[in-house]
């Protein structure tokens, strides 16, 4: 776990530092979550996250990365990596087009790795602030490998929801959800979190995420959940 965690930290730091050399300004956040319990059972959970956005007059670039690790009594039980990139172009004040690519690797999941590439349209249902809500829909190609090394490649449909609410000057709420529909399996996820500013660029966050596959391979769980508590650092 330590070696994987070191590689993940170096990778995320490298990605976070890269925008500093770009001409356009990038903004976003880096997060660190974790928990430790001892006694009858020794458990360790660590999570790393990075979200970056570069917004121009009509173009936007968005990048996200995350890594989650877990051990129970010295035995790994979680190791998941996620990478995503999306480019958007405004069509009107509320409507925009997007193209995106996502990749995941999950050693202990129903599907051990996979990717999605596609595009579509997004619409700002509610513009900020204090509330912002975006809906997206599109199509693309998905490839994923099950825990039994069965690879699935197929046309798929995607949809997403991105909701943000600034409750007051110090506390904000977000609720993000998405799905990738295909004939062999439909993947759905939802994450809700509450963020409270501590001081300067530092904030505390608590979040809950659920991932569900409608047709998980036999012998594997169809639903995974993760609860995170940690610190968020604002970039830019």
Buried (B, 14 or more C-beta within 10 A) or exposed (E): BEEBBEEBBEBBEEBBEEBEEEEEEBEBBBBBBBBEEEEEEEBBBBBBBBBBBBBEEEEBBBBBBBBBBBBBEEEBBBBBBBBBBBBBEBEEEEEBBBBBBBBBBBBBBBBBBBBBEBBBEBBBBBEEEEBBBBBBEBEBEBBBBBBEEEEBEEEBBBBBBBBBBBEEEEEBBBBBBBBBBBEBBBBBBBBBBBBBBEEEEEBEBBBEBBBBBEBBBEEBEEEBEBEBEBBBBBBE
